[in-house]
Structures are given as structure tokens and as C-alpha cells.
Amino acid sequence: SQAYVRDVIAGLFIITENQYRVGDIITIAGASGTVEDITLRSTSIRSLNGNVHIVPNGTITTVTNQSKGYSGIEINLTIEYGSSLEAAIAAIDQVGAAMTEEAEWKVLITEAPHFLRVDNLSGDGIVLKVTGKTLALKQSLVAGEFRQRLLPVLEKADIQIAGSAEDIPAPQAVGRGRARA
């Protein structure tokens, strides 16, 4: 009966403090998914593979809510040494600002993707950190479009992404076994 009381008290706090709601994407007790039900006693979440996880509220110590408020974009872009850092920064900021001027994207973006800092100097190149904010759960959509738009701008500015075509396996070699002699 102690577990029951603990679950109910925890459930009251979850509901009254609005920690998460039905439809939110959360991680609790090692499981991630969409909240399907919240009762005083337990929380049910469905993971991407369709599994439903029922977690007693009294056992929840940490909740990560991925859909409350806004979502963040975080991109690490590695450019080759010798590329113009200033031109790369200008390209990043230009593409992010341009996206916020378009009706389709400005409703999703609350802070344009922009250069934040030189994050690292690695053996592969200069790692640039790009950040921004979107409506909750729209970060992947916005980040994908940002990357797609950024690539030709970087190419036009002669900024090389670290790595080369030789590092990428030929399409016929991917996922196939070795040829037999």
C-alpha cells in the first residue's frame, strides 16, 4: 500500500505541476515515446516501435520532456582547414536568416539557425557549432532544410566540408557481400 500512496502522490504532482501532458514526447525510466495516458497511479508512453511502457508515477525520478515550449537545433559542421572561417560564418548566418523570411519556415522558427562558436579544432577540421530554436518537435524538419540550403552556399564560397568523396563508399559497395572469385 506504500507504493500505491507514493504513486498517487507523485501523480498529483505530475498533473498539477504540468510536467508533461498527453501527446508530449518524453523520456522516463529509460523509455522514450509519446505520452498516451496519465493517471494518478501511472504514466503510459508509446515508443516509436509501438511498445507501450507503463511506468508507476512513484518510480519516476527524472523526466525529459522533448516537446514542452520549444525545441533546439544543434548542428556540428566540420570544415576543412584552409577554408575561410569568416565566409563559413557568413554563409551559416545568411541561410538561417533567409529561412526566417519565408512564410513556410518563419512560423516554425523562433530563433534562426546561426553560428554560435568554433566548437573544436579536430584532426578532421574546424568544428563549427550552429544553433537555433523551433516550435516543439520541428527541429529535425528545420535542421534538415537548413543543411540542404547551406551546402550549395558553402560550395559557392569554396568552403570544403571535412572529408572527401573517397571517404564515402560507392553505392554498389554499400550493403552487399564480397564478390566471389
C-alpha positions, 0 to 999 in steps of 0.5 A, a space after each residue: 500500500 506504500 507504493 500505491 500512496 507514493 504513486 498517487 502522490 507523485 501523480 498529483 504532482 505530475 498533473 498539477 505541476 504540468 510536467 508533461 501532458 498527453 501527446 508530449 514526447 518524453 523520456 522516463 525510466 529509460 523509455 522514450 515515446 509519446 505520452 498516451 495516458 496519465 493517471 494518478 497511479 501511472 504514466 503510459 508512453 508509446 515508443 516509436 516501435 509501438 511498445 507501450 511502457 507503463 511506468 508507476 508515477 512513484 518510480 519516476 525520478 527524472 523526466 525529459 520532456 522533448 516537446 514542452 515550449 520549444 525545441 533546439 537545433 544543434 548542428 556540428 559542421 566540420 570544415 576543412 582547414 584552409 577554408 575561410 572561417 569568416 565566409 563559413 560564418 557568413 554563409 551559416 548566418 545568411 541561410 538561417 536568416 533567409 529561412 526566417 523570411 519565408 512564410 513556410 519556415 518563419 512560423 516554425 522558427 523562433 530563433 534562426 539557425 546561426 553560428 554560435 562558436 568554433 566548437 573544436 579544432 579536430 584532426 578532421 577540421 574546424 568544428 563549427 557549432 550552429 544553433 537555433 530554436 523551433 516550435 516543439 518537435 520541428 527541429 529535425 524538419 528545420 535542421 534538415 532544410 537548413 543543411 540542404 540550403 547551406 551546402 550549395 552556399 558553402 560550395 559557392 564560397 569554396 568552403 570544403 566540408 571535412 572529408 572527401 568523396 573517397 571517404 564515402 563508399 560507392 553505392 554498389 559497395 554499400 550493403 552487399 557481400 564480397 564478390 566471389 572469385 
